[in-house]
Amino acid sequence: MYQQPNAPQSIGGVLDSGFKLYREALPQAWLLAALAALATAPVNLLQPYFIRTGVGGVIGLPGLLLIAAALAAVVLYAALISKIDAVARGAPLSLGGALSVGLQRMAGMILSGLAAGVAVIVGLCLFVIPGLIFIIWFVFAPMALVIERRGPLESLSYSHALVRGHWWRTAALLTIIGIVLFVVYMLFGVGVSIAVIMDPVAAQAGEVPWYVSLLVEPVLAALIGPLAYSLMLAIFYDLRLRHEGGDLAARIAATA
């Protein structure tokens, strides 16, 4: 049974904790992850249309569809974070309760994401390296916003505070997670390629078959989404413990 650590762990310990959390959370979190993939499925199906029509293609109903899909995805991913965190804390949270949290934090998630996106884009334009630094700094803002109930800008500041002093360690952990997910998605890509080849109509049009977006991708998301967020939350918990320990040590030193 998963138990949330009460002390900082090694890199291997954090990853092991993340996989244990995944095993506990998967039965309760898979549906939210699958729904998030289904929310964006219509956009994926319409992608060839958007490519053909350009900017004009998103005016009117297609544009409203894009906005609705984006909002639904934000709510569902916030709900997914809340659900997995509830599992980690051993606190029961219903599907409706998780969706309620997602709705409450939707605006903050959007504002925080926009602010982080602007900072990262500016950083990438400044010789790339600052943008990569900003990505690691702000990657835990959604967790801070959903779990800690912090504001949009405060969540970015808190994420930066967590990572400060542990940037390379955090980057190493995120790289390991990225490699694991990359291997899984590479296998998925091979399966999609085979599906396209076996579907003459889709292959001739250069499009992904509809059943990939509506069936295969949600199934994959149901398995991989909880894994990605469980591992990310394991890093978040570890950094939070280190940050709280640093604050405590500073207060003790100041008192002395």
C-alpha positions in Angstrom: 0.0 0.0 0.0 1.3 3.5 -0.9 2.4 5.7 2.0 3.4 9.3 1.3 7.0 9.8 2.3 7.7 12.0 5.3 11.3 12.7 4.5 13.3 13.6 1.3 14.3 10.6 -0.8 17.0 9.7 -3.2 16.4 9.9 -7.0 15.7 6.1 -7.0 13.4 6.5 -4.0 11.4 9.2 -5.6 10.9 7.1 -8.8 9.9 4.1 -6.7 7.5 6.1 -4.8 6.0 7.4 -8.0 5.5 3.9 -9.4 3.9 2.8 -6.1 1.5 5.8 -6.3 0.7 4.9 -9.9 -0.3 1.4 -8.9 -2.6 2.7 -6.2 -4.1 5.6 -8.3 -4.6 3.8 -11.6 -8.0 2.2 -10.7 -9.4 5.5 -9.6 -7.7 7.9 -12.1 -7.8 6.1 -15.5 -11.3 7.4 -16.4 -10.3 11.0 -16.0 -7.3 10.5 -18.1 -9.3 8.7 -20.8 -11.9 11.5 -20.8 -9.2 14.1 -21.2 -8.0 12.3 -24.3 -11.6 12.0 -25.6 -12.1 15.8 -25.1 -9.4 16.6 -27.6 -10.2 13.8 -30.0 -12.5 15.9 -32.2 -9.7 18.4 -32.6 -7.4 15.6 -33.7 -9.9 14.4 -36.2 -10.3 17.9 -37.6 -6.6 18.6 -37.8 -6.4 17.9 -41.6 -9.2 20.5 -42.1 -7.3 23.1 -40.0 -4.1 22.5 -42.0 -6.0 22.9 -45.3 -7.9 26.0 -44.3 -5.3 27.8 -42.2 -6.3 30.6 -39.8 -9.7 31.0 -41.5 -10.6 27.5 -40.7 -10.8 28.2 -36.9 -13.4 31.0 -37.3 -16.9 30.2 -36.2 -17.9 26.7 -35.0 -14.5 25.1 -35.4 -13.0 27.8 -33.2 -15.6 27.3 -30.6 -14.8 23.6 -30.7 -11.2 24.2 -30.1 -12.0 26.5 -27.1 -14.4 23.9 -25.7 -11.9 21.1 -26.1 -9.1 23.2 -24.4 -11.4 24.1 -21.5 -12.5 20.5 -21.0 -9.0 19.3 -21.1 -7.9 21.8 -18.4 -10.7 20.8 -16.1 -10.0 17.1 -16.5 -6.3 17.4 -16.0 -6.8 19.5 -12.9 -9.3 16.9 -11.7 -6.7 14.1 -12.4 -4.1 15.9 -10.3 -6.6 16.3 -7.5 -7.6 12.6 -7.7 -4.1 11.2 -7.6 -3.2 13.6 -4.7 -6.2 12.3 -2.8 -5.0 8.8 -3.3 -1.5 9.8 -2.1 -3.1 11.3 1.1 -5.4 8.4 1.7 -8.4 10.8 1.4 -11.4 9.6 -0.5 -12.5 11.8 -3.4 -15.3 11.0 -5.7 -15.3 11.6 -9.5 -17.7 14.4 -9.0 -15.5 15.9 -6.3 -12.5 15.8 -8.5 -14.3 17.4 -11.4 -15.6 20.1 -9.0 -11.9 20.9 -8.1 -11.1 21.0 -11.8 -13.8 23.5 -12.4 -12.8 25.7 -9.5 -9.1 25.7 -10.6 -9.8 26.1 -14.3 -9.3 29.8 -14.6 -6.1 29.7 -12.5 -4.7 26.8 -14.6 -5.3 28.8 -17.7 -3.7 32.1 -16.4 -0.8 30.2 -14.9 -0.2 28.3 -18.1 -0.3 31.5 -20.2 2.1 33.3 -17.9 4.5 30.3 -17.9 4.2 29.9 -21.6 5.1 33.5 -22.3 8.1 33.3 -20.0 9.3 30.0 -21.6 8.8 31.4 -25.2 10.8 34.6 -24.3 13.5 32.4 -22.7 13.7 30.1 -25.7 14.2 33.2 -27.9 17.1 34.3 -25.7 19.5 31.6 -26.9 17.2 28.7 -25.8 18.9 27.9 -22.4 16.8 30.4 -20.3 13.7 28.8 -21.7 14.8 25.4 -20.6 15.6 26.8 -17.2 12.1 28.3 -17.0 10.4 25.0 -18.0 12.0 23.3 -15.0 11.2 26.2 -12.7 7.5 26.3 -13.5 6.7 22.7 -14.2 5.1 22.2 -10.8 2.8 25.2 -11.0 -0.3 23.1 -11.8 0.3 21.0 -8.7 0.8 24.0 -6.5 -2.4 25.6 -8.0 -4.6 22.5 -7.5 -3.1 20.9 -4.4 -1.9 24.0 -2.5 -4.8 26.2 -3.7 -2.4 28.9 -4.7 -3.1 31.7 -7.1 -1.9 31.7 -10.8 1.2 33.8 -10.2 1.8 32.5 -6.7 1.9 29.0 -8.0 4.6 29.9 -10.5 6.6 31.6 -7.7 6.1 28.5 -5.4 7.2 26.1 -8.1 10.3 28.2 -8.6 10.9 28.2 -4.8 10.7 24.4 -4.7 13.1 23.9 -7.6 15.6 26.5 -6.4 18.7 24.7 -5.3 17.6 21.4 -6.8 17.4 22.4 -10.5 19.8 19.7 -11.8 18.3 17.0 -9.6 14.8 17.9 -10.8 16.0 18.0 -14.4 17.5 14.6 -14.1 14.3 13.1 -12.6 12.2 14.8 -15.3 14.6 13.4 -18.0 14.2 9.9 -16.7 10.4 10.3 -16.7 10.6 11.7 -20.2 12.6 8.7 -21.5 10.1 6.3 -20.0 7.1 8.1 -21.6 9.0 8.5 -24.9 9.6 4.7 -25.2 5.9 4.1 -24.5 4.8 6.6 -27.1 7.3 5.3 -29.6 5.6 1.9 -29.3 2.3 3.6 -29.7 3.6 5.4 -32.8 4.6 2.1 -34.4 1.1 0.8 -33.7 -0.5 3.9 -35.3 1.7 3.6 -38.4 0.6 0.0 -38.8 -3.0 1.0 -38.4 -2.6 3.7 -41.1 -0.9 1.3 -43.5 -3.7 -1.2 -43.0 -6.4 1.4 -43.7 -6.1 2.3 -47.4 -8.4 5.3 -47.3 -6.5 6.8 -44.4 -3.2 6.0 -45.9 -4.1 7.6 -49.2 -5.4 10.8 -47.5 -2.4 10.9 -45.1 -4.7 11.0 -42.1 -4.9 9.0 -38.8 -7.9 6.6 -38.8 -10.8 7.8 -36.6 -10.6 4.8 -34.3 -7.1 5.8 -33.3 -8.3 9.2 -31.9 -11.5 7.8 -30.4 -10.4 4.4 -29.1 -6.7 3.8 -29.1 -5.6 7.2 -27.8 -8.0 7.2 -24.9 -7.0 3.7 -23.9 -3.3 4.8 -24.0 -4.1 8.0 -22.0 -5.9 6.0 -19.4 -2.7 4.0 -18.8 -0.1 6.6 -19.3 -1.7 9.8 -17.9 -1.9 8.5 -14.3 1.7 7.3 -14.6 3.0 10.7 -15.8 1.2 12.6 -13.1 2.0 10.1 -10.3 5.7 10.4 -11.1 5.4 14.2 -11.3 3.6 14.3 -7.9 6.3 12.1 -6.4 8.9 14.7 -7.4 6.6 17.5 -6.1 6.2 15.9 -2.7 9.9 15.3 -2.4 10.7 18.9 -3.3 8.0 20.2 -0.9 9.6 18.2 1.9 13.1 19.6 1.0 11.7 23.2 0.8 9.9 22.9 4.2 13.0 21.4 5.8 15.1 24.3 4.4 12.6 26.8 5.8 12.6 25.1 9.2 16.4 25.0 9.3 16.5 28.8 8.4 14.0 29.6 11.2 15.9 27.6 13.7 19.2 29.3 12.7 17.5 32.7 12.9 16.1 32.0 16.4 19.6 30.8 17.6 
